[in-house]
Amino acid sequence: MNAKRLAAAVVGAAMCGALVFASFAIAEGAKTTVTIQAEQGGFFGYVHTKRSASEKCENGRKVILYKQNGSTQKPSQDTKIGTDIAQPNGPDSQWNVNTNKSGKFYAKAPKKPGCATGFSETVHSQ
């Protein structure tokens, strides 16, 4: 009888752990990828998520362009240059921010319900 209770407790604990882990994965949201490319007069790129989340996490997604001040991306300390709302363009949604500044830049798509935060790589502009 004691062994049955112990086995039930172990199974119950394992199931609770699995549910907690799954809830963290759901709370994080769909993985978001942001690209960035320098062009004359500014930057553009795309927001991409899994196909099942693309309508919710790509189209209409806010993207913020930052000028990186140090050697790593730190949105709380870097200079915000501008924002755009990504619009459908091919399989993903495109964003574009004009600027005449030079230096190192990156883009961020902030977290929103069901969609994780996404960062681009850092690129250099003349």
C-alpha positions in Angstrom: 0.0 0.0 0.0 2.8 2.4 0.8 4.6 1.6 -2.4 1.5 2.4 -4.4 1.1 5.8 -2.7 4.8 6.6 -3.3 4.5 5.6 -7.0 1.4 7.8 -7.3 3.2 10.7 -5.7 6.2 10.4 -8.0 3.9 10.2 -11.1 1.9 13.2 -9.9 5.0 15.2 -9.2 6.4 14.4 -12.7 3.2 15.4 -14.3 3.1 18.7 -12.4 6.7 19.4 -13.5 5.8 18.7 -17.1 2.8 21.1 -16.9 4.9 23.8 -15.3 7.6 23.5 -18.0 4.9 23.6 -20.8 3.3 26.7 -19.2 6.7 28.5 -19.3 7.1 27.6 -23.0 3.6 28.9 -23.8 4.1 32.1 -21.7 7.3 32.8 -23.7 5.5 32.9 -26.9 6.3 32.0 -30.5 10.0 32.4 -31.3 10.5 35.6 -33.3 13.4 36.2 -35.8 14.2 39.8 -36.9 16.6 40.6 -39.8 18.3 43.9 -40.6 20.0 45.2 -43.7 21.5 48.6 -44.3 20.4 50.6 -47.3 21.0 54.1 -48.5 19.2 56.4 -46.0 18.3 53.8 -43.4 17.6 50.2 -42.6 15.0 47.5 -43.4 14.4 43.9 -42.5 11.8 41.3 -41.8 10.0 39.8 -38.9 9.5 36.0 -39.0 7.8 33.5 -36.8 6.5 29.9 -37.3 3.9 29.6 -39.9 1.1 29.0 -37.3 1.9 32.3 -35.5 2.8 34.4 -38.5 -0.5 36.4 -38.8 -0.4 37.3 -35.1 3.3 37.8 -34.6 4.5 39.3 -37.9 1.9 41.5 -39.5 1.5 44.7 -37.6 4.4 44.0 -35.3 6.2 47.0 -33.8 10.0 47.1 -34.6 12.4 49.4 -32.9 15.8 50.5 -34.5 18.6 51.1 -32.0 22.0 52.6 -32.4 24.4 50.4 -30.4 26.6 52.5 -28.1 28.8 49.7 -26.7 30.2 46.3 -27.7 26.9 44.5 -27.0 23.2 45.1 -27.5 21.6 46.9 -24.5 18.2 48.4 -25.4 17.9 50.1 -22.1 21.2 52.0 -22.7 21.4 52.2 -26.5 19.9 55.1 -28.5 16.5 54.6 -30.0 16.5 55.8 -33.6 13.0 55.1 -34.7 10.1 52.6 -35.0 8.0 51.0 -37.7 5.1 48.6 -38.0 5.9 45.5 -40.0 3.7 45.0 -43.0 3.2 41.8 -45.1 5.7 41.4 -47.9 6.2 37.9 -49.3 6.2 35.1 -46.7 7.2 37.5 -43.8 6.4 41.1 -42.8 8.8 43.9 -43.6 9.9 47.0 -41.6 11.8 50.1 -42.6 13.3 53.0 -40.7 15.1 56.0 -42.3 18.1 57.6 -40.7 21.2 59.4 -41.9 23.3 58.3 -38.9 26.3 56.0 -39.1 27.5 53.4 -36.7 26.3 50.0 -35.3 22.6 49.3 -35.4 20.2 46.5 -34.5 16.4 46.0 -34.5 14.1 44.7 -31.8 10.6 43.3 -32.0 9.2 43.6 -28.5 7.4 40.8 -26.8 3.6 40.8 -27.2 1.0 38.2 -26.1 1.8 34.9 -27.7 5.0 36.2 -29.4 8.5 36.3 -28.0 10.9 39.2 -28.2 13.2 39.1 -31.3 16.5 40.8 -32.0 18.4 41.2 -35.2 22.2 40.9 -35.4 24.2 44.1 -35.2 25.1 45.7 -38.6 27.4 48.6 -39.5 26.4 51.6 -41.5 28.6 54.2 -43.2 
